[in-house]
């Protein structure tokens, strides 16, 4: 069965850190762009970060730049999102998704993409 699954969410105080994982099964992530998205109540879905497959180049939303780091471990068939200096406004359900392209600039995460079920991140004191 082809699927991706997120893990690592939870509750943390402002300034804390979490590391999310996106693990694939039934296919290899090697040739896919991987994106992390988040959806907060009352807000549109936001693309948080992306990592290309062909050269490992990365993209970040301005809202997380300098605080979040995306990385991939092809041997583990997993992509990670390290989230540091978390803020209350980072609270959302985080999703990972694949796109069968090679560069983030060409990824639309539409037809042909696989989405996970999401993992909740809550940042609160």
WORATA-V336651 format. One record per pair of residues at least 12 apart in sequence whose ideal C-beta (glycine too) atoms are under 10 Angstrom apart, sorted by sequence separation. I is the first residue (numbers start at 1). J is the second residue. D is the distance in whole Angstrom. If there is no record, write none. Layout:
BEGIN
i:I j:J d:D
i:I j:J d:D
END
This chain:
BEGIN
i:7 j:19 d:10
i:8 j:20 d:4
i:9 j:21 d:10
i:22 j:34 d:6
i:35 j:47 d:6
i:36 j:48 d:5
i:37 j:49 d:9
i:47 j:59 d:8
i:48 j:60 d:7
i:49 j:61 d:7
i:58 j:70 d:5
i:69 j:81 d:7
i:70 j:82 d:8
i:97 j:109 d:5
i:99 j:111 d:10
i:100 j:112 d:5
i:101 j:113 d:10
i:7 j:20 d:7
i:8 j:21 d:5
i:22 j:35 d:9
i:35 j:48 d:8
i:36 j:49 d:5
i:37 j:50 d:9
i:47 j:60 d:9
i:48 j:61 d:5
i:58 j:71 d:8
i:68 j:81 d:6
i:69 j:82 d:4
i:70 j:83 d:10
i:81 j:94 d:7
i:97 j:110 d:10
i:99 j:112 d:7
i:100 j:113 d:7
i:6 j:20 d:6
i:7 j:21 d:5
i:8 j:22 d:9
i:22 j:36 d:7
i:35 j:49 d:7
i:36 j:50 d:7
i:47 j:61 d:6
i:56 j:70 d:10
i:58 j:72 d:9
i:68 j:82 d:7
i:69 j:83 d:8
i:95 j:109 d:10
i:98 j:112 d:8
i:99 j:113 d:5
i:100 j:114 d:9
i:6 j:21 d:7
i:7 j:22 d:8
i:34 j:49 d:9
i:35 j:50 d:4
i:36 j:51 d:9
i:46 j:61 d:6
i:48 j:63 d:8
i:49 j:64 d:7
i:56 j:71 d:8
i:67 j:82 d:9
i:68 j:83 d:5
i:69 j:84 d:8
i:81 j:96 d:8
i:98 j:113 d:6
i:99 j:114 d:9
i:5 j:21 d:8
i:6 j:22 d:5
i:7 j:23 d:7
i:20 j:36 d:7
i:34 j:50 d:7
i:35 j:51 d:8
i:48 j:64 d:6
i:49 j:65 d:9
i:56 j:72 d:7
i:67 j:83 d:7
i:68 j:84 d:7
i:80 j:96 d:10
i:97 j:113 d:5
i:98 j:114 d:5
i:5 j:22 d:7
i:6 j:23 d:8
i:33 j:50 d:6
i:34 j:51 d:5
i:46 j:63 d:7
i:64 j:81 d:9
i:67 j:84 d:5
i:68 j:85 d:9
i:79 j:96 d:6
i:97 j:114 d:7
i:98 j:115 d:8
i:4 j:22 d:6
i:5 j:23 d:5
i:33 j:51 d:7
i:34 j:52 d:9
i:46 j:64 d:9
i:56 j:74 d:10
i:66 j:84 d:9
i:67 j:85 d:5
i:68 j:86 d:9
i:78 j:96 d:10
i:96 j:114 d:9
i:97 j:115 d:5
i:98 j:116 d:9
i:4 j:23 d:7
i:5 j:24 d:8
i:32 j:51 d:10
i:33 j:52 d:6
i:34 j:53 d:8
i:49 j:68 d:6
i:51 j:70 d:5
i:53 j:72 d:8
i:64 j:83 d:8
i:66 j:85 d:8
i:67 j:86 d:8
i:79 j:98 d:9
i:96 j:115 d:8
i:97 j:116 d:7
i:3 j:23 d:9
i:4 j:24 d:5
i:5 j:25 d:7
i:32 j:52 d:10
i:33 j:53 d:6
i:48 j:68 d:7
i:49 j:69 d:8
i:50 j:70 d:7
i:51 j:71 d:7
i:52 j:72 d:9
i:64 j:84 d:10
i:67 j:87 d:8
i:95 j:115 d:6
i:96 j:116 d:5
i:3 j:24 d:7
i:4 j:25 d:8
i:32 j:53 d:6
i:33 j:54 d:9
i:49 j:70 d:4
i:51 j:72 d:5
i:53 j:74 d:9
i:64 j:85 d:10
i:95 j:116 d:6
i:96 j:117 d:10
i:2 j:24 d:8
i:3 j:25 d:6
i:4 j:26 d:9
i:29 j:51 d:10
i:31 j:53 d:5
i:48 j:70 d:8
i:49 j:71 d:10
i:64 j:86 d:10
i:68 j:90 d:9
i:94 j:116 d:9
i:95 j:117 d:8
i:96 j:118 d:9
i:2 j:25 d:7
i:3 j:26 d:6
i:4 j:27 d:9
i:30 j:53 d:6
i:31 j:54 d:9
i:38 j:61 d:9
i:64 j:87 d:9
i:67 j:90 d:8
i:95 j:118 d:5
i:96 j:119 d:9
i:1 j:25 d:7
i:2 j:26 d:4
i:3 j:27 d:9
i:29 j:53 d:8
i:33 j:57 d:10
i:35 j:59 d:9
i:36 j:60 d:10
i:37 j:61 d:10
i:63 j:87 d:9
i:93 j:117 d:9
i:94 j:118 d:6
i:95 j:119 d:8
i:1 j:26 d:5
i:2 j:27 d:5
i:4 j:29 d:8
i:28 j:53 d:10
i:36 j:61 d:9
i:38 j:63 d:10
i:93 j:118 d:4
i:94 j:119 d:5
i:1 j:27 d:10
i:33 j:59 d:10
i:38 j:64 d:9
i:63 j:89 d:8
i:64 j:90 d:8
i:70 j:96 d:10
i:92 j:118 d:9
i:93 j:119 d:7
i:94 j:120 d:8
i:63 j:90 d:8
i:92 j:119 d:10
i:93 j:120 d:5
i:94 j:121 d:6
i:4 j:32 d:9
i:20 j:48 d:10
i:36 j:64 d:9
i:51 j:79 d:6
i:92 j:120 d:8
i:93 j:121 d:8
i:50 j:79 d:10
i:51 j:80 d:10
i:91 j:120 d:8
i:92 j:121 d:6
i:93 j:122 d:10
i:4 j:34 d:8
i:6 j:36 d:9
i:49 j:79 d:9
i:51 j:81 d:9
i:91 j:121 d:6
i:92 j:122 d:9
i:90 j:121 d:6
i:91 j:122 d:5
i:92 j:123 d:9
i:36 j:68 d:8
i:49 j:81 d:6
i:90 j:122 d:9
i:91 j:123 d:5
i:48 j:81 d:7
i:90 j:123 d:5
i:91 j:124 d:7
i:36 j:70 d:6
i:49 j:83 d:10
i:70 j:104 d:10
i:88 j:122 d:9
i:89 j:123 d:8
i:35 j:70 d:9
i:48 j:83 d:9
i:86 j:121 d:8
i:88 j:123 d:5
i:34 j:70 d:8
i:86 j:122 d:10
i:87 j:123 d:6
i:88 j:124 d:6
i:86 j:123 d:5
i:88 j:125 d:8
i:34 j:72 d:7
i:83 j:121 d:7
i:86 j:124 d:10
i:32 j:72 d:10
i:81 j:121 d:10
i:83 j:123 d:9
i:30 j:72 d:9
i:48 j:90 d:9
i:29 j:72 d:7
i:31 j:74 d:10
i:36 j:79 d:8
i:38 j:81 d:10
i:29 j:73 d:9
i:30 j:74 d:5
i:34 j:78 d:10
i:35 j:79 d:9
i:36 j:80 d:9
i:48 j:92 d:9
i:59 j:103 d:10
i:29 j:74 d:7
i:30 j:75 d:10
i:34 j:79 d:4
i:36 j:81 d:5
i:53 j:98 d:9
i:59 j:104 d:5
i:28 j:74 d:8
i:33 j:79 d:10
i:34 j:80 d:10
i:43 j:89 d:10
i:46 j:92 d:8
i:48 j:94 d:7
i:53 j:99 d:9
i:57 j:103 d:7
i:58 j:104 d:7
i:59 j:105 d:8
i:29 j:76 d:9
i:30 j:77 d:8
i:32 j:79 d:9
i:34 j:81 d:10
i:36 j:83 d:9
i:45 j:92 d:9
i:48 j:95 d:9
i:49 j:96 d:10
i:50 j:97 d:9
i:52 j:99 d:10
i:53 j:100 d:9
i:54 j:101 d:9
i:55 j:102 d:8
i:57 j:104 d:7
i:20 j:68 d:9
i:22 j:70 d:10
i:29 j:77 d:5
i:45 j:93 d:9
i:48 j:96 d:10
i:53 j:101 d:8
i:54 j:102 d:4
i:55 j:103 d:8
i:57 j:105 d:9
i:59 j:107 d:9
i:28 j:77 d:6
i:29 j:78 d:8
i:40 j:89 d:8
i:43 j:92 d:8
i:50 j:99 d:9
i:52 j:101 d:8
i:53 j:102 d:5
i:54 j:103 d:6
i:17 j:67 d:9
i:19 j:69 d:9
i:20 j:70 d:10
i:22 j:72 d:9
i:23 j:73 d:10
i:27 j:77 d:9
i:29 j:79 d:7
i:40 j:90 d:9
i:41 j:91 d:9
i:45 j:95 d:8
i:47 j:97 d:9
i:52 j:102 d:6
i:53 j:103 d:8
i:26 j:77 d:10
i:40 j:91 d:6
i:41 j:92 d:8
i:52 j:103 d:5
i:53 j:104 d:9
i:19 j:71 d:10
i:21 j:73 d:9
i:24 j:76 d:10
i:25 j:77 d:8
i:38 j:90 d:8
i:40 j:92 d:4
i:41 j:93 d:9
i:52 j:104 d:5
i:23 j:76 d:8
i:24 j:77 d:5
i:38 j:91 d:9
i:39 j:92 d:6
i:40 j:93 d:8
i:50 j:103 d:9
i:51 j:104 d:7
i:52 j:105 d:8
i:23 j:77 d:7
i:24 j:78 d:7
i:38 j:92 d:4
i:39 j:93 d:5
i:50 j:104 d:4
i:52 j:106 d:9
i:53 j:107 d:10
i:21 j:76 d:9
i:22 j:77 d:10
i:23 j:78 d:5
i:24 j:79 d:8
i:37 j:92 d:9
i:38 j:93 d:7
i:39 j:94 d:8
i:49 j:104 d:9
i:50 j:105 d:9
i:52 j:107 d:8
i:22 j:78 d:6
i:23 j:79 d:8
i:37 j:93 d:9
i:38 j:94 d:5
i:39 j:95 d:7
i:51 j:107 d:10
i:21 j:78 d:6
i:22 j:79 d:4
i:23 j:80 d:10
i:37 j:94 d:7
i:38 j:95 d:7
i:47 j:104 d:9
i:50 j:107 d:6
i:21 j:79 d:8
i:22 j:80 d:7
i:36 j:94 d:6
i:37 j:95 d:5
i:20 j:79 d:9
i:21 j:80 d:6
i:22 j:81 d:8
i:36 j:95 d:7
i:37 j:96 d:8
i:50 j:109 d:9
i:20 j:80 d:7
i:21 j:81 d:8
i:35 j:95 d:9
i:36 j:96 d:6
i:37 j:97 d:6
i:47 j:107 d:9
i:19 j:80 d:6
i:20 j:81 d:4
i:35 j:96 d:7
i:36 j:97 d:8
i:19 j:81 d:7
i:20 j:82 d:8
i:34 j:96 d:6
i:35 j:97 d:5
i:47 j:109 d:8
i:18 j:81 d:8
i:19 j:82 d:5
i:20 j:83 d:7
i:34 j:97 d:7
i:35 j:98 d:8
i:18 j:82 d:8
i:19 j:83 d:7
i:33 j:97 d:9
i:34 j:98 d:6
i:35 j:99 d:7
i:17 j:82 d:7
i:18 j:83 d:5
i:19 j:84 d:9
i:32 j:97 d:9
i:33 j:98 d:7
i:34 j:99 d:8
i:17 j:83 d:6
i:18 j:84 d:9
i:32 j:98 d:4
i:33 j:99 d:4
i:16 j:83 d:9
i:17 j:84 d:5
i:29 j:96 d:10
i:31 j:98 d:10
i:32 j:99 d:6
i:33 j:100 d:8
i:16 j:84 d:8
i:17 j:85 d:8
i:18 j:86 d:7
i:32 j:100 d:6
i:33 j:101 d:5
i:15 j:84 d:9
i:16 j:85 d:8
i:17 j:86 d:7
i:29 j:98 d:7
i:31 j:100 d:7
i:32 j:101 d:8
i:33 j:102 d:7
i:35 j:104 d:7
i:15 j:85 d:6
i:16 j:86 d:5
i:31 j:101 d:9
i:32 j:102 d:9
i:33 j:103 d:7
i:34 j:104 d:9
i:7 j:78 d:10
i:12 j:83 d:9
i:14 j:85 d:8
i:15 j:86 d:7
i:16 j:87 d:10
i:27 j:98 d:8
i:31 j:102 d:7
i:33 j:104 d:6
i:8 j:80 d:8
i:14 j:86 d:6
i:15 j:87 d:8
i:18 j:90 d:9
i:22 j:94 d:9
i:24 j:96 d:9
i:33 j:105 d:9
i:35 j:107 d:6
i:37 j:109 d:8
i:4 j:77 d:10
i:5 j:78 d:10
i:6 j:79 d:10
i:8 j:81 d:8
i:13 j:86 d:8
i:14 j:87 d:6
i:22 j:95 d:9
i:23 j:96 d:9
i:27 j:100 d:10
i:33 j:106 d:8
i:34 j:107 d:9
i:35 j:108 d:10
i:4 j:78 d:10
i:8 j:82 d:10
i:9 j:83 d:10
i:12 j:86 d:6
i:14 j:88 d:6
i:20 j:94 d:6
i:22 j:96 d:3
i:24 j:98 d:7
i:33 j:107 d:4
i:35 j:109 d:6
i:4 j:79 d:9
i:6 j:81 d:9
i:8 j:83 d:9
i:13 j:88 d:10
i:14 j:89 d:10
i:20 j:95 d:10
i:21 j:96 d:9
i:22 j:97 d:9
i:32 j:107 d:9
i:33 j:108 d:10
i:34 j:109 d:10
i:14 j:90 d:9
i:18 j:94 d:9
i:20 j:96 d:8
i:22 j:98 d:9
i:33 j:109 d:8
i:12 j:90 d:9
i:35 j:113 d:9
i:37 j:115 d:9
i:12 j:91 d:10
i:37 j:116 d:10
i:39 j:118 d:8
i:11 j:91 d:9
i:32 j:112 d:9
i:33 j:113 d:9
i:34 j:114 d:10
i:35 j:115 d:10
i:36 j:116 d:10
i:38 j:118 d:9
i:32 j:113 d:9
i:37 j:118 d:9
i:38 j:119 d:10
i:40 j:121 d:10
i:32 j:114 d:8
i:9 j:92 d:10
i:38 j:121 d:8
i:9 j:93 d:8
i:9 j:94 d:6
i:29 j:114 d:10
i:8 j:94 d:9
i:6 j:93 d:9
i:27 j:114 d:8
i:6 j:94 d:6
i:26 j:114 d:9
i:6 j:95 d:7
i:6 j:96 d:5
i:24 j:114 d:8
i:4 j:95 d:9
i:5 j:96 d:8
i:6 j:97 d:10
i:4 j:96 d:6
i:24 j:116 d:9
i:4 j:97 d:7
i:23 j:116 d:9
i:4 j:98 d:6
i:22 j:116 d:6
i:2 j:98 d:9
i:20 j:116 d:10
i:22 j:119 d:9
i:21 j:119 d:9
i:20 j:119 d:6
i:18 j:119 d:9
i:20 j:121 d:8
i:18 j:121 d:6
i:18 j:122 d:10
i:18 j:123 d:9
i:16 j:123 d:7
i:15 j:123 d:9
i:4 j:113 d:10
i:6 j:115 d:10
i:7 j:116 d:9
i:9 j:118 d:8
i:10 j:119 d:8
i:11 j:120 d:8
i:12 j:121 d:8
i:14 j:123 d:6
i:4 j:114 d:5
i:6 j:116 d:4
i:9 j:119 d:3
i:10 j:120 d:8
i:11 j:121 d:8
i:12 j:122 d:7
i:13 j:123 d:7
i:14 j:124 d:8
i:15 j:125 d:9
i:3 j:114 d:6
i:4 j:115 d:7
i:5 j:116 d:5
i:6 j:117 d:7
i:8 j:119 d:6
i:9 j:120 d:5
i:10 j:121 d:7
i:11 j:122 d:4
i:12 j:123 d:6
i:13 j:124 d:7
i:14 j:125 d:6
i:2 j:114 d:6
i:3 j:115 d:9
i:4 j:116 d:5
i:5 j:117 d:7
i:6 j:118 d:6
i:7 j:119 d:6
i:9 j:121 d:5
i:10 j:122 d:7
i:11 j:123 d:8
i:12 j:124 d:8
i:13 j:125 d:5
i:3 j:116 d:8
i:4 j:117 d:9
i:5 j:118 d:10
i:6 j:119 d:4
i:8 j:121 d:9
i:9 j:122 d:8
i:10 j:123 d:10
i:11 j:124 d:7
i:12 j:125 d:10
i:3 j:117 d:9
i:5 j:119 d:9
i:6 j:120 d:10
END
